[in-house]
Amino acid sequence: MDDAAGEEEETTPPHHLGTHGQRPGHPALHAFFLAAGPGVRRGLEPGVIRSRDVAPTIATVLELAMGTTDGRVLEEILA
């Protein structure tokens, strides 16, 4: 049971699984993302991305079938 309370409490249930309790709209919760290697464009700064876009992007680079996901392939970083 989550008994957290306060002004920053997230009250809207997520529409997807795997949220791990974070507040996705909170500006301090951005993570670092780095992609390098064959098939990845050099010198690109894609800005803020969604973490759920990482797995479909990696699957595309590795030529693996990902199936249906909430994320999208980050085509703009691929060479």
VOPA-23961 format. One line per 3 residues: for each residue x, y, z of C-alpha. Coordinates in Angstrom, 3 decimals. Example, Ala and Ser with C-alpha at 12.3 -4.5 7.8 and 13.67 -1.06 7.14 Angstrom:
% residues 2
12.300:-4.500:7.800; 13.670:-1.060:7.140
This chain:
% residues 79
0.000:0.000:0.000; 1.310:3.426:-0.953; 0.556:5.904:1.808
2.592:8.789:0.342; 0.984:12.191:0.649; 1.900:15.783:-0.042
1.724:18.549:-2.599; 3.715:16.599:-5.205; 1.731:13.378:-4.919
0.814:11.871:-8.307; -2.915:11.217:-8.144; -3.612:10.173:-11.728
-3.043:6.448:-12.297; -0.648:5.728:-15.192; -2.067:4.304:-18.408
0.954:2.023:-18.870; 2.866:-0.488:-16.746; 6.339:-0.126:-15.261
6.148:3.360:-13.776; 8.115:2.396:-10.645; 6.352:5.139:-8.697
7.895:8.152:-10.412; 6.048:11.328:-11.290; 6.575:11.524:-15.074
5.649:15.201:-15.262; 8.187:16.278:-12.639; 10.970:18.298:-14.347
13.729:16.982:-12.068; 13.186:13.378:-13.158; 14.946:13.452:-16.524
17.546:10.730:-17.053; 20.755:10.714:-19.077; 20.614:8.990:-22.475
23.622:8.111:-24.648; 23.622:6.067:-27.823; 26.731:5.287:-29.843
27.911:2.720:-32.346; 27.066:1.373:-35.777; 23.713:2.656:-36.981
23.637:5.646:-34.605; 24.197:9.186:-35.892; 27.218:11.001:-34.416
27.065:14.405:-32.734; 23.291:14.522:-32.373; 21.670:15.984:-29.255
18.091:14.675:-29.389; 16.885:16.637:-26.364; 14.349:15.138:-23.979
13.177:11.658:-24.940; 10.800:9.228:-23.270; 12.359:6.213:-21.575
9.759:3.955:-23.166; 11.258:4.825:-26.582; 14.651:3.290:-25.729
13.687:-0.419:-25.984; 12.001:-0.190:-29.418; 14.970:1.823:-30.696
17.505:-0.740:-29.458; 15.398:-3.571:-30.893; 15.412:-1.826:-34.285
19.205:-1.376:-34.244; 19.622:-5.065:-33.331; 17.026:-6.074:-35.959
14.830:-7.747:-33.334; 11.033:-7.885:-33.345; 9.736:-5.892:-30.402
5.990:-6.330:-30.847; 3.510:-3.743:-29.651; 4.883:-1.183:-27.173
3.927:2.217:-25.767; 7.186:3.586:-27.186; 8.367:4.578:-30.625
11.630:4.075:-32.496; 13.825:7.168:-32.209; 14.332:7.321:-35.988
16.030:10.725:-35.706; 19.076:9.231:-33.948; 19.533:6.349:-36.391
21.985:6.616:-39.295
